[in-house]
Amino acid sequence: MNTFPERKTKAPKEQISSFRHNAISATQLAEILNDNPLYSPSVVIRGALLAIYRMPKDEREAVILDAANR
């Protein structure tokens, strides 16, 4: 017997991924999460991806290379 309520629509299936932090990025994420209790790690990461996606390609590359060198 199904005890869950019927849903009119199913949520879209999304890709699940993970990433590794170093001490710097873990600290930065913790500081960002402390800014607002409504933030979650996944929302912050999606926001970061959106921000670099909106950058011109040369700026995006510079930010990515800077992160790679940490």
C-alpha positions as CSV (number, residue, x, y, z in Angstrom):
1,M,0.0,0.0,0.0
2,N,1.4,3.4,-1.0
3,T,1.3,5.8,2.0
4,F,2.6,8.8,0.0
5,P,0.2,11.3,-1.5
6,E,-0.2,11.3,-5.3
7,R,1.6,14.1,-7.1
8,K,0.2,15.8,-10.1
9,T,3.6,16.3,-11.6
10,K,6.9,14.6,-10.9
11,A,10.0,16.7,-10.2
12,P,12.4,16.8,-13.1
13,K,15.4,14.5,-12.8
14,E,18.6,16.4,-12.3
15,Q,22.2,15.4,-12.4
16,I,23.8,14.9,-9.1
17,S,27.5,15.7,-8.7
18,S,30.0,16.4,-6.0
19,F,33.2,18.4,-5.8
20,R,36.3,18.6,-3.6
21,H,37.2,21.6,-1.4
22,N,40.5,22.7,-0.1
23,A,40.8,24.5,3.2
24,I,40.4,27.9,1.6
25,S,37.2,27.1,-0.4
26,A,35.7,25.2,2.6
27,T,36.2,28.3,4.7
28,Q,34.8,30.6,2.0
29,L,31.7,28.5,1.6
30,A,31.2,28.4,5.4
31,E,31.4,32.3,5.5
32,I,28.9,32.6,2.6
33,L,26.5,30.2,4.3
34,N,26.7,32.2,7.5
35,D,25.6,35.3,5.6
36,N,22.1,34.0,5.3
37,P,20.4,31.0,6.9
38,L,18.3,30.4,3.8
39,Y,21.5,29.6,1.7
40,S,22.4,26.0,1.2
41,P,25.7,24.7,-0.2
42,S,24.0,23.5,-3.5
43,V,22.4,26.9,-4.0
44,V,25.7,28.7,-3.4
45,I,27.5,26.5,-5.9
46,R,24.8,26.9,-8.5
47,G,25.0,30.7,-7.9
48,A,28.8,30.5,-8.4
49,L,28.4,28.6,-11.6
50,L,25.8,31.1,-12.9
51,A,28.1,34.0,-12.0
52,I,31.1,32.6,-13.9
53,Y,28.8,31.5,-16.8
54,R,27.7,35.1,-17.2
55,M,31.3,36.4,-17.4
56,P,33.1,37.0,-20.6
57,K,35.2,34.0,-21.5
58,D,38.5,35.6,-20.7
59,E,37.4,36.6,-17.2
60,R,35.8,33.2,-16.7
61,E,39.1,31.5,-17.7
62,A,41.1,33.8,-15.3
63,V,38.8,32.9,-12.3
64,I,39.0,29.2,-13.1
65,L,42.7,29.3,-13.4
66,D,43.0,31.2,-10.1
67,A,40.9,28.6,-8.4
68,A,43.0,25.8,-9.9
69,N,46.2,27.4,-8.5
70,R,44.9,27.4,-4.9
